[in-house]
Amino acid sequence: MTLAPVVLATAPAVAACTQHAPAPVRATSAVAASSDDGAPASALGAGAGTAATTAGVRWIGRVDASNPNAVKFAWSGAGVAATVNGSKISVRLETEGGTASTFFQALIDGATLPRFQVAAGPAQTVTLGTGLSEGDHTVELYRETEGMYGDSIFFGFVDGTVKGAPLSSGRLIEIIGDSISAGYGNLGSETHPPWDNTCSFSLDTESAYQAYGSVVARALGAEVSIVARSGWGVYRDASGDTANVLSSVYANVLGTQNTLQWDFKRQADAVVINLGTNDSAQGDPGQPYEDAYVALIRTVRGKYPSAWVVLAIGPMTTDPPLTQMRTHLSNVVARMADPKVTAVDIAPQDATATGCDYHPNVAEDSIMAGVLASALKSKLGW
């Protein structure tokens, strides 16, 4: 049995930064793609041996399924889950838009496979597993790369017969955040001191699957929908630009593209908002931060009338800004006067060992998830 994704394409080189996850797998297997007429496919995997299918699967996060044969998604952690029958399972994927590639995390029967990347360009066939036992297998596929880096297109399963969607608990947690929520640099490793950056961000160091939002959702038996954009805040971005805020993209289906709006038909049980790290980068954002936060919560409440809304900041912020920002959050909670709006304190991270650019590593993501899981359990009764 082989559980190692094989991407039938030439993958771009990745930065040399220490990772906590297996490196993407290149095309080193004898597994080959073939075109619809039986002729060998090109090196880019153009074509597939059988017609791909997206029918009967369960979509995770926000997706554009207006074309059921080419479903698009872009936000961190978005993807698909399906019950697939067969000893070989492969999917057809494409990356388009403003990025060289996107990364994915796949699982078969709960076993985490090595991450893989799909370079921009023609669609590619990715073999997720071969030599599997006969019968049904649970397959999960999640986009690792955040929403400002192009779109992913899922054309369906090429090998394996889709039997339906795995059972769902029906629980949904939505995350609204910045780079911390996107998993920016969490697969990288920096040791401090010295207090400089030895690991700069690159796409191969970002994992939505190991970011705190995904971790807390798995701990609570829920699905997660992540709306996150690095560098942005609720009132202003890290450079002080008030145009770059999460409210401007919150309703988008496909990342930072505003061409299609989400319908919010599926209701979240809880919404975690972790914004303020970038707002405070230029100093105390003051009253405008609170005003913008209240406006965002009112938007969220309009979409999810019954959801718990949990406010947090961390874990990159330390004092004195941390005390200032926690005070702002307390003021926001008081202004809302909503019994289902609350704030949770997340302690500052251990800055001697971080991910890239001082961002949380996967160990810190796990700590954050533990804090939030405890809070959400008590509120939701899960």
Secondary structure, DSSP 8 states (H G I E B T S, - for coil): -B---EESS----------SS-----S-SS---B-TTSSB--TT--S-SS--B-TT-EEES--B-SSTTSEEE-STT-EEEEEEEEEEEEEEEEEESS-SEEEEEEEETTEE---EEEEBSS-EEEEEEBS--SSEEEEEEEE-S-TTS-EEEEEEEEEEEEEE-------EEEEEESHHHHTTTTT--EE-SS-S-SS---GGG--STTSHHHHHHHHTT-EEEEEE-TT-BSS--TTS-TT-BGGGTTTEEETTEEEEE----S--SEEEEE--TTTTTTS--HHHHHHHHHHHHHHHHHH-TT-EEEEE--SS--TTHHHHHHHHHHHHHHHHT-TTEEE-------TTEESGGG---HHHHHHHHHHHHHHHHHHH--
